[in-house]
């Protein structure tokens, strides 16, 4: 009954936890790192082929983005998630795979011109389609018997459509423990989706702390602030550009825009248009409409029951094709442009920034967390110039932020969620937070509330049955790699994956005829001898 911390430890992205329990190899999330990482992540502790189950807290790429990769390297187990998370994964993972293929093609065009070897994408659309076949949709509140000694329940945590805390009951060798993985804990009173539900009991809690060092600004209404920024921008004849995550934040902004129009909060610009320029956001909006009954809050359901779609309105334009996207910036009428990605590190938003950042009449409005190392963070921090598509762009537009609109609970929300657990857990493990935030919040939980709280680094391992650390690591700073080192590492990782696949094939042939096993063995030995002698 051992828990190993792999990703999002003293960092905000790349969530991954490995649990060896009930005789099974289990992952909770397998997310992609985004932005600049501070510390190295530990090596994956077992062959990918040995993973039996993966449990997903929610569909954001920093929690799911490496699922196609693990599939490409031999994973053939089951992936459990809520129905809405499964629906969102079907569009988000395919979109991510498309980005991986396009980025690899772009790099390889440069490599061919420079006479360098080409590199494969991290994973392909085929890999994404393949892993989707392993999804097992679940419903909130159901206690599922996964295997002997392991039961699981998904509980709504109010962060994103379908997001969940995952409760696990483990029985192993006469020892019973309950561990809760919080997932990303939602901010209360958000539009559309329900507030976080609370957990009643737990022996151990693995808890996110993204905003464990701050409180959200609750001194004003988001709709009023958004309307004020929009009014000023339209009056100046500019565009309001909103970088927004395609899943979750875009739909919230649409909800606000509908209310602004419905309540006539903008004057002098009747019928102003709102463009959603993201094929992924358009598909995600359809998923929101599909999962109304299980995920929408009372206010949104009241609108639905009155025949009002809470995220559509007159003047809403959905841009899907590249031609649609390009046409937006040739229309000089003031407008709202909502586009992904939310941190400006990829996607169509970068084109809109190129066309609008240099215009002082325009506004770029950030409505979500901006990770260190992303273009969004650079703009929020006050950069005078940025580079886009090889061109230096002066930042003349107004840069604004909507404080408190975050999908994550703040410090008070995190503490409220934890203290709702009636009996103090034996330990609280803090993850999914910046380095200093993890340290600061764990200290607060210890000194002010009496919790046994730790902020482990990647590679740390804990014995849940004994209640003791097996290994506690320290953070290993990321070393900057050259492009050649990155290519070599990627190619070597493919070799390791091929070796793991070979082991899976060997195990499958355990019951084969002796003559076939003998022939297989000779072929493997011949291959090994060739490469031992350096015949390549």
N, C-alpha and C positions, 0 to 999 in steps of 0.2 A: 504494500500500500504506500507507494512513493510518488511524490509530486516533484517534477522538475520544471524549472522556469526557463523558457527558451527565448521568447520575444516580448517586446514592449516592457522591458524591465529597466527602470530609470530612463525610459523613453516613451513616446506617446503612440507610436505606430508599430505594426508588425506583431500583433498579439498572437501568442502561441504558448500553450501549457501542455506538458506531457504527464499523463497519469498512468502508472502501472498498478492496476488494481483488479481484483476479482479474476486474476489470471489473464487479463486482457491488456493490450496496449491501446491507450486512449489519448486523443488530442482534444483540447478545447480551443477552437479557433486555429486557423493557420493563415495569418494575414501578411500582406505585403508591407514592407517598410516604405514610408513616404517622407520626402524631405531629407534633411541632413541628419544622419545618425551619429550619436556621440560614442556609443560603445559597441564593441563586437558582440554579435549573438553567438551563443554556444553552438557547437556542432549538433546536428540532429542526432539524438541518442541511440536510435535504432534504425535498421533498414526500413525504408518507406513501405516495403512489401509486408512488413510485420504489423503495421498499424491496423487494428481491428475496427475501431469506431472513431468518428470525428463528430463532435457536438459544436454547433455554431450558435453564437449568441446573437449575431445580427449580420446583415448583408454587406455592410461597408467593406471596401476593399482592404483596409488595414486589418480586417478580421477574416476575410475569405480569399484574398487575392492570390494565395499560393496553392489553392485547391487544385487547379489544373496542373500545376507543377508536380504535386505529389502523385497525381494520377499518371502523369507521363513517366514517372519513375517507379511505377509498379503497384501503387495502392489500389486495392480492389475491395475495400471494406464498405461500410455503410456510413452515411453522413446524415445526422439527425438535426433538424431545424424546424422552426414553426412554418406553417403553410405560407405565410406572407414572405418570410425570409427565403424560402425555396423559390417562390415566384420572382423575387427581386434578383436572386442569384442567377436565374436563367438569363436575365438581360445584362447584369453587371459583369459576370465572368466572360461572357461572349464579347462584351465591349472591351474589357481588359485585354483579352487575347488578341483582338483586332489591333489594339494599341501596341502590344508586344510585337506583332508581325510587322506593323508599319514602321516602328522604330528600328527593328532589325534590318528591314529593307533599306531604310535611309542610311544607317551605318554601313551597310554592305556596299551601297553605291559609292560611298566615300572610300571604303576599303579597296574596292576594285580599281578605282582611279589611282590609288596610292600603291597598288601592288601588294596589299596586305591580305592575309587570309580572312575569309568571311566567318561570321559567327551566327549560330542559329538564334531564333527568338527564345526568350525564357520559356515560353510555351505557345501552343498554337490554338487556333479555333477548334481543331479536331480534339485537342486535349480538353478544352472547355466543354465541348459537347459530350465528351466521354465521361467526365466527372459528374455532369448533371444527372446522368443515369443512376448515380449512387445516392441521390438525395432521398431522404425519407421524411415526408411532411408530418408535422405533429401539431397538436392543439394545446393552447394554454390550459394549464390546470390538470391535465391528465398525468397520472403517475404511470410511467412506462417501465415494464420489466424488460431490460435490454438483454441480460444474460443472468445466469445464477450469480447472486451476490452483487448485482448492480441494478438499481432503480433510478429513474431520472424524471424530473418535472421541469417544464418550461414555464416561467412566470413573467408576465408582462413588466418590463422595466422602463417603458415610456421614453425611450431614446429615439427610436425609428420605427416605422411600420414593421411589425413582426419581431422587434427586438425583445430579448429575454434575458433574465437571470436564469442560470441553470443550477438546479438543486440535484445533488447526487447522494444517494444512500448506498454505502459500500459495506458489504459483509465479507470478511476474509479471515480464515483461520480463527474463528471465534471472536474476532474483533469487529465491532460495528462503528462506523463513523459517517457523519454527514458533512460534505463539503459543498459550499456554494460559490459559484463563479458569478460575480455580479454582472458581467458584461458592462457596457457603457450605461451608466445610470442617468436617466433622463431628467431634464429640467422641468419643474412643475409648471402647470398652466400654459403649456404650449398649445398652439392650434392643432386641430385635427385629431391627434392621437391622445390616448389616455395618460394620466399621470402614472408615475411608477407605483407598482404594487409592492408591498413589503413582505419580507421573509420572516417567519416566526421563530425559527430555531436553526442552529448550525454549530458544528464543532469547529469548522475552519471556514474562513471566508477569504477568497481571492478577489480583491476589490480595486476597481479603477480609481484614479485620483487626479484626473486631468486638470481640474480646477480646484485642487485641494488647498491652494494658497490664496484664494480670492473669493470675493462675493460678487454676484451679478448685480448690476445697477437696476434697481426696481423703482426708481423715483419717477419714472414716466412710462407712458404707454408706447409700445413699439409702433403701433399704427399711426399715432400722432407724430412721432419722430420721423417715421418714414414719409408721411404725407408732407411734412415741413421740408425735408430734403428734396423731395420730388417737386414740390411747388417752386422752390428756388431754382432748381435746375431747369425746369421747363420755362420759367420766366426768362432765364438767361439765353434760351434757345439751344440748350445743350441736351445731350443724352444722359440718362441715368443708367450706368452699367453696373450690374450686380453679378459678381462672380459667386456662383452658388452650386453646392453639391447637387448633382442631378437627382439624387434620391433623398428625399426628406426636406432639405432646405428649400429647394425650388418650389415644392408644393406649399410650404408654409408661406413663402413670399407671395404666391398666387392667392392664397387665402387672404392675406393682408390687402393685396391689390383689389380683390373683389369688394372688401369692406370699404376701402377708400372710395371706390367708384359708387358703391351703393349709398354711402353716407354723404356723397358730394363734398369730399374734403379737399378737392382740387378745384380751383376756380380759374376761368379763362382758358382752359385747355380741354374743352369738352371732347370726349371720344378719344383721348390720348391712347396710343397703342402700346401694348406690352408684348414683346417678342420673347418666346422661350426658344432659344437657339441651341438645342441639344437633342439629338435623336434619343439618347438614353433617358433624358428627363421626360420626354414625351411618352416613351414606353413605361417609365416608372409611374407616371401619372395614371396610366391605364391600370397598373397594378394596385395603386391606391384605391381606385374606384371599385376594383374587384374584391377588395378585402374590407369593405365598409363595416360589415356587421360585427366582425370580431375585434377590429382595431380602432375604429373611430370613437372619439369621446362624445359626451352627451350633447354638447353644443353643435358639433358637426352632424350628429345623427338627427338633431332637431331640424336642421336645414334640409337634410336628405328627406326626412318624413314630410316636409312641406313642399317637396319637389324642387328644391334648390340644390344645385351642385356647388359644394363649398369652394371648389378650386377652378371655376370657369366663370367667364363674364364677357360682356361685349367689348370688343377691342383686343381680345387675346389672340395672338398669332403664333402658330406652332411652326417652327422652322426645322425641317428634317433634312433636305438635300443640301449639298454644298452650294448649289446655285441660290437656294433660298437664303443661306447664311451670308453669302457675298452681297446679295441685294440689299440687306439691311443697312449696310454702311453707305450705299449709294442713295438712300432715301434720306434727305437732309432734314426732314421734319423731326422735331424733338420727340423722343420716345424713351421707353424703358427696354433695356436689353438684359435678359437673364440668361446666363450661359455658364457652362461647366468648363474646366473644373473649378471647384470652390477655392482652391489655393493657387490657382493660375499656373500650375506646373505643367499642364498639358491641355489639349482640347481647343475648342473654338474660341474660348474666352481670350486667348492670346491674340487672336486676330482683331477682336473688338478693342482690346487695350491698345494695340498698335494704331488703330484708327481714332481713338478717343482720348488717350492719355495726354497728348500734346495740346488738346483744346481746353483753354481755361474755362469755357462755359459749361463743360461736362463735369460729371461727378462719378467717381468709382466708389461704390458702397459695399463694404465687406460685412457679411452677416454670419460669420462662423470662424472657428479656430484657424489660425494660420501657423503652420509648423515652421520651425527654424529651417532655413535653407530653401524655402519656397519663394517664388516671385511675390506671392501675396504678402508674405511676412516682410519682404524687402520694401514693398510699397507702404505697408502699414507703419513701418519703422521710419518712413520719411525720406526715401531715396529721391534724389533730384533727377536722376536719369536711370533708365534700365535698358537692357538689350533684348530685342525681340527679333527673331529671324535674322540675326546678324546685323541688325540696324540699331543704332543708339537713339532712344526716344526720350525727349525731355518730358518730365512729369509736370504738366501745368494744370491738369484737372484737379478738382477737389478730391481728397481722399477722406472718406468717412467710414465710421464703424457703427453698427447697431449693437450697443452693449446689452448684454443680458439675453440676447436671442439664442444663445448657444443651446445645442441639443444636449449638452452635458450639465449635470447638476453642479452647483458651486459648492464651496466648502460647507455651508450650512445644509445644503441638500444631501451631500454625502454623509454628513454626521447623522442627519435625521434618518436616512435609509439604514445606516448601520445600527443605530440605537433602537430601531424598531424590532431588532432581534432580541427576544425577551431575556434570554440567558446569554451572558457574554461568551462569545466563542473562545476556544482555547487559544487561537491565534488569528490575527488578521494580516494577510499578505497584501501589500500595496503595489500595484502595477499600473501601467498605462498612464504615466505621468512623467514630466520632465525631471531631470536629475535632482535639482534642488527641491522641487515640489514633493517628490516621493520622500525625501529626507525630512523636510519640514512637517509634512502632514503626519507621518508616522510618529514623530516626536510629540505632536499635539495630541494624537490619540493616546499615547502612553501617559503623558504628564497630566492632561486635563480630564481624561475620561477613563483612565486605568486599563486600557486594552493592552494586551501583549501584541504589539504591532511591529512588523518588519517590512523593509523595502528591499527585497532580494535582487541581486544582480543576475544576469543571464548565466545559466549553468549551475545555479544553486539547487540543492536537492534536499527534500524534507521527508522524513518518515512519519506518515500520518498516524500509523498505529502506535508508535512509541512516543510521538510528540516531540521528536528531537531532530535537529539538523544532521544530515548525513554529510553535507558539504555546503559551505558558504563561500562563494567566490567574490572577487572584487571586480570592479569595472575595468575592462581592457579597452582603452581608447581606440577608435577606428583609425587605421592607417590609410592615408591617401594612396590609392592605387593608380598606376599609369594605365592607359588604355590597353597596352599590351598585357599587363598583368590581369586586367579584367577579362580579356579574351581568353587567356590561358586558363584562368580559374573556371570560367564557364565551360570550356572544352573539357577540362579535367573532371568537372562535376558530371558531365555527360558520361564519361568513362566509368565513374563510380556507379552511376545509375545503371549502366549496362551490366556491371558486375553484380549488382543487387538483383537485376532481372535474371542473370544466369543462375544465381542461387535459387531463385524461385522455380526456374525450370528444373534444376537438379532435384529439388524436393518433390516436384510433381512426378518425377520419373522413378520415385522410390520403389514402386511396385512393378516396374517394367521388367521385361525378360532380361536374364543375366547377360545374354549376348549383346542386347541393345545398350545396357548400362556399360558393359566393357568397351563397346565402340565409342560411346559418348565420352567415357573417361579418356580414351586414347586421343580423341580429338581435342579435348581440353588441355591435356598434357602437352600435345604437340604445339598448340597455340602458346602455352606458357613458356615452353622451351625456346620458341622462336623469339619472343619478346624479352626473355631473360638474356639471350645472346645479343640482343640489340638489332635483330634483323628487321628493320622497319624502313 
